[in-house]
Amino acid sequence: MRLPPLLPATLIRRYKRFMADVMLADGSVVTVHCPNSGSMKGCAVPGSPVFLSRSPNPVRKYPLGWELVLADGFWAGINTGLPNRLVRESIEDGTVAELQGYAGIRPEVPYGEHSRIDLLLEGTAGRCFVEVKNVTLVENGRALFPDAVTTRGQKHLLELIRVVREGDRGVIFFTVQRGDGNSVSPADAIDPEYGRLLRLALENGVEALAYRALVTPEEIRLMERLPVIV
């Protein structure tokens, strides 16, 4: 995925979940939109170099949006709106070998109890429900999810268990948007219930896939599969 031209800046603070103050290269301070509702642990350190995108929407209250941050020497993609597109592109270009053989992909399809699946793959082999998660927390080389308690994420795991029991394929897909993650594990110290449900889901036939992305100010693309260690 090629990124639009980005503006360099320095993070001053992130607050109210969806807002951040940054200093631009000319020294001016502006408020930008933060497209990430998580805690962003390890990715919201004041003074960190960041990159911003500019919205083409002329009436948007905050025209600049936070896209990347330099965390522990690696660019991390914090925009949670991108992983679905990244995964879809990587299925279509053959990068994700485990999800080949389907004739069509549909995004945001209603299923379960008032839920929407990120990607629904369909073909002669049946249906595959893919729930995509963005991972930016890395500790000692291990990427951890989630970075905050997520009742929504817990619900998604239960929905995937139901999908598999009904005869379809269910996949939880962890997109690691930084280069220093070498494996993926549940963040049990942050959300032990998510870790419990992830293990339960795997025991019941849900598949866990994880891929690390190459993240630069010019592009983000999935590169290689990582082990999921539970």
N, C-alpha and C positions, 0 to 999 in steps of 0.2 A: 504494500500500500504506500504510494507516494504521498507525502504530506505537502500541504500548501506552504508557501513561504512563511516562515515563523520569525517572530520577533524575540530577541534575547532580552532577559530581564533578571532581576535578583529578587528572591522571595523575601518579603518583610514579615508577613504573618498570614496564616490561613485561619478563617473563623466562620461561624454560622454555617458550617458544612459546605455551603456552595459559594463562598466568597473568599477572596484572598487579596491582599495588598502587595504590590510589587513596585520595584524601582526600575524604570526603563533606562536604556543606555544614555539618554540625555539628562538623567538625573531626576526626571519628573516621577511622581508617585501616583499610581492609578489603582483602582479597584477592578478586579477581573473575576470572571465566572470560573468556579472550580467544578468541573464535571465529574465529581467523585463524592459519594455520600459516606464512604468509609472513614475510619480514623486516619488513614494515610500514615500510619506509624512508620517512621523511618524515611518518609518522603515529604515531610512538611517542616524541615529544619530551617529556621530563619537564616538568611544569608546564602541559601543554596541557589546556584544558577538554574534558571528555568527558561522554557521557551513557550511563547504564546501564539495562538492563532487569532485571526480577525474574522468576525462573522460578517457575511454579506448582507445580513438583515439590518436595514438602516434604522429600524425602530427598537432594536434590542437595547435594553437598559445598560448592559455591560458588553460592549462590542468585542472586547478581548477575552479570550478563553485560555485557561492554563492547559497545556498539553504534555510537556515533559519536565522532568526535574533531574538534576544530577545527584544521585544517591550512592554514596560509597564508591564514587569513581565511575559509575555506570549510569547512562541515561535510562530513566524509567518512564513508561507511558502511563499517565494517571487518568486518562480519559476513559471512563468505563463504557462510553458509547462506541468505542472502536473494536473491542474484541469480537463481537458478533460478525462484523464485516471481515475482520482478519481471518477468522476461522472459516467463514464461507469461501473467501478467496482461496484459502489454502486447501480446502476440499476440492474446489473446482480446478485448481492448477495441479492437483495430484500430490501436493506436499504431505497432506495427511493421508497416508496410505491406508490407515485403519477404517476410513470412512468412504471408501470408494465403492462403486457399483450401484449407485442410486441414480435414477433418471432425473430427479428434480429435488430442489431445495426450496422450502417455504419458510419465511421468518415470522416470528410472533404469532403462532397459531394457537388459538384457545384450546386448552385441555385441562383435565382434572377439575379441581374445585377453584374456579375463578383464577386460573393461572394461564400463562401464555408461555409456550416453549420457545426458546431462542431460535432454534433451527429444527425443522421437521424434514428429514430425508425420506423420500418415497421411491419405490421401484418394484421390480418383480420379486425381489428378495424380501419385500415387506416394508415396514416403517421403522425409522430410527429417530428417537427423540433426543436432541442434544441440548443440554443446558450448559451455557458458557459462563465461566467466572474469570474475572480479571485479578491477577495476583501481582502485588507490588512489594509485599513484605518479605524480606530475605534476612535470615539470621544464620551466620556461620555456613553460608553456602546452601542452606535449605530454604526454599520458598514455602511460605506458610499462608494458609487461607482458613478463615477470614481474618481481617485485621481489626474487626469489631464484632460483637455479638450480632448474628443475623437470623432472626426468626424467619425471614423470607427465604434465606438459603436453606434453612432446616426444612421448610415446607417443600421446596423443590426436590430435595432428596426423597421425601415421602412420596411425592408425585411420581418420581422415576421408578421407585419400587413398585408402585401400582401399575405403571406402564409395562414393566417386565412381567409382572404376574398375569397381565392380560395378553401376553404373547408377543409384544413388540420389543424392540431393542431400546435400551435406555443408556445414555452416556452423559457423564459429568466431565466437562472439558475445562481444564485449568490452563489459562493463557498467561504465561509468565512474561510480563512486559519489562524485563530488565535482564542484563546479561550475566549476573553473578549467581543466579539460581541454578543449582545442579540437580535438584530433586524437589518434589512437592509433598508436603505433609499437612494434615489438619493442624490448625493452631489450637491445640487442646487447652493451653493456658489462657487463651482469650475466650473461646467458645467451646467448652467441653461437650455440650449437647450436639453441636455440629459434628465434632469428631466422632461421637458415638453413632450418629445417624449415618455418617459416611461409611463407617465400618459395617453397619447393618445393611446399607444399600449394596455394598460390594458382596456381602455374604448372600444377598438375594438376587444376584445376577446383573446388577448395574455395573457398567464398565467405567473406569476412570482413566482418562487420557490427559496428559500434560505435555505442552510444547513450550519451548523457550523462544522468545522473539528477539530478533535483531532490532534494536531501537537506536535510531540516529535522528538528528534534526531534519533529515531529508526523507526518511522512509521508516516504516515499521513492517516487518514480515516475519512469519513463523519460520523457524530454522530447523529445529531438531526436537525429537521426543525426549522427555525426561521421565525417570521412574517416579511412580507415586508410592510413597512409603507410609503405610498406616500402622 
